[in-house]
Amino acid sequence: MPHINDRIILRAWRHRGETGRIHYMAAKAGGGERHLYVDEGSALYTVLEGHLLAMGYTGPASDSADDE
């Protein structure tokens, strides 16, 4: 089975107060990066969510921090 050595998704995160969406940076073929997002229900969302949880990422602080 061939291995893919090039990383396509460089990083992923959630925005504060935003549920059901994961943002990520993808490498562009010609160089550079592109900011994209995926919504809950997508197969890619499931993969990214599992990876983030495995890394111990719980997301940004809740909106309640902004209310103080």
C-alpha positions as CSV (number, residue, x, y, z in Angstrom):
1,M,0.0,0.0,0.0
2,P,1.5,3.4,-0.9
3,H,2.3,5.9,1.8
4,I,1.5,9.6,1.6
5,N,4.3,11.5,3.1
6,D,3.1,15.0,2.2
7,R,0.8,16.5,4.9
8,I,-2.3,18.1,3.4
9,I,-4.0,19.3,6.5
10,L,-1.5,21.3,8.5
11,R,-3.5,22.3,11.6
12,A,-7.1,22.2,12.9
13,W,-9.0,24.1,15.6
14,R,-12.4,25.3,16.8
15,H,-13.4,28.9,17.2
16,R,-14.7,30.1,20.5
17,G,-18.5,29.7,20.9
18,E,-18.8,28.0,17.5
19,T,-20.2,24.4,17.7
20,G,-20.4,21.8,15.0
21,R,-17.6,23.3,12.9
22,I,-13.9,22.6,12.7
23,H,-11.5,25.0,10.9
24,Y,-8.3,23.8,9.3
25,M,-5.4,24.9,7.2
26,A,-4.6,22.9,4.1
27,A,-1.5,23.0,2.0
28,K,-2.0,24.3,-1.5
29,A,-0.4,22.4,-4.4
30,G,1.5,25.5,-5.6
31,G,2.7,26.4,-2.1
32,G,1.1,28.4,0.6
33,E,-1.9,27.6,2.8
34,R,-5.7,27.9,2.6
35,H,-8.1,28.3,5.5
36,L,-11.1,26.0,5.2
37,Y,-13.8,24.6,7.5
38,V,-15.9,21.5,7.7
39,D,-19.3,21.1,9.4
40,E,-20.5,18.3,11.7
41,G,-22.0,15.4,9.7
42,S,-19.1,15.3,7.2
43,A,-16.7,12.4,7.2
44,L,-13.8,14.8,7.4
45,Y,-15.3,16.4,10.5
46,T,-15.3,13.0,12.2
47,V,-11.7,12.3,11.3
48,L,-10.5,15.7,12.5
49,E,-12.6,15.6,15.7
50,G,-11.1,12.2,16.5
51,H,-7.6,13.4,15.9
52,L,-8.1,16.5,18.0
53,L,-9.5,14.5,20.8
54,A,-6.6,12.0,20.6
55,M,-4.2,14.9,21.0
56,G,-6.1,16.2,24.1
57,Y,-7.5,19.3,22.4
58,T,-10.7,20.3,24.0
59,G,-11.2,23.6,22.1
60,P,-10.9,27.2,23.0
61,A,-12.3,28.7,26.2
62,S,-16.0,29.1,26.4
63,D,-17.8,32.4,25.6
64,S,-18.4,32.9,29.4
65,A,-14.8,34.2,29.6
66,D,-15.8,37.1,27.4
67,D,-18.6,38.1,29.7
68,E,-16.3,38.9,32.7
